[in-house]
Every structure is written in structure tokens, then in C-alpha cells.
Amino acid sequence: MSRAADATWVPRSEASDTAHTRVIHAGETSLHEYVIHYVIEGAIALEVESLGIWELRAADAVAHPGALRNRWHLRGDGSARVAFVYTGGA
């Protein structure tokens, strides 16, 4: 069970950008599919098109429609391990 409800919402205007940005998913999937981002270790900021930015740390998870573009930014000085789960469409 994740602590997704504990993830911190950060308005776009307050989110810092770093050189550690990775585009994860360009939104090619069906609207019926979902993507789940689960942080195993480390910390990231997850930005999802039209939904906003979440600050996530180990054991946090966020799910969103797969058709939305998203990217993440590393937080802190270390690295992060993140698991991605893609659900099937109808």
C-alpha cells in the first residue's frame, strides 16, 4: 500500500526545474489506460500534463490517465528508483 495521499502538491509556479529532467511518457496510450508511478527509493517531482506536479518520495505513488504526457525531475543529490505500471485498455 502506498502513501499516495501523503504526496505533496506543488503548484507549477513553485516547482523548481533541474538538469535531471526525464521525459517518461509522451502520452501515446489510450485514454482507458492508466500509468502508475511508484517511487522505490529516492525522491522525484512528477509533472503530469494539465494535472500538476507532485513531490514524491519512497513508497509514494501517483496514477493518471496514460494519454497525458508526463515527466519527472530528480530531487536531492542522489538517484531514484521508480517502478512504472501500465494498465490495459478496454
Secondary structure, 3 states (H helix, E strand, C coil): CCCHHHCEEECHHHCCCCCCEEEEECCCCCCCCEEEEEEEECEEEEEECCCEEEEEECCCEEEEECCCCEEEEECCCCCCEEEEEECCCC
